Amino acid sequence: MGKIKITEQDIVNALCLHIAHKRQITPQEVEIELMYDDDYGFSAEAYVNDRKQILITANIIEAIRFWLDTVMKVDPFSAALDLVLDDEEGVIAYVK
């Protein structure tokens, strides 16, 4: 497998899908805001039924691995994941 780029929208979709799967709701019920901070790195805020949940980098990686397995049909543990903040594309990930 070569290097795959995961777009910001796909990361948001992965988080929605993963949270929805855990909470047994539809992905449309989940809202996600991705963030990056120089001190804390990558994080996200998830909103479900007017409740906010803070997600750290490990949660984002877990969701991307879930998405790779269920949507992309790629072995999620056979690849390294790197989150990157791109000036033009926002938060993206590379699967190596």
PyMOL commands that set and color helices and strands:
alter all, ss='L'
color gray80, all
select helices_A, chain A and resi 8-23+27-29+57-70
alter helices_A, ss='H'
color red, helices_A
select strands_A, chain A and resi 4-6+30-37+41-48+51-56+81-86+90-95
alter strands_A, ss='S'
color yellow, strands_A
deselect
rebuild
show_as cartoon
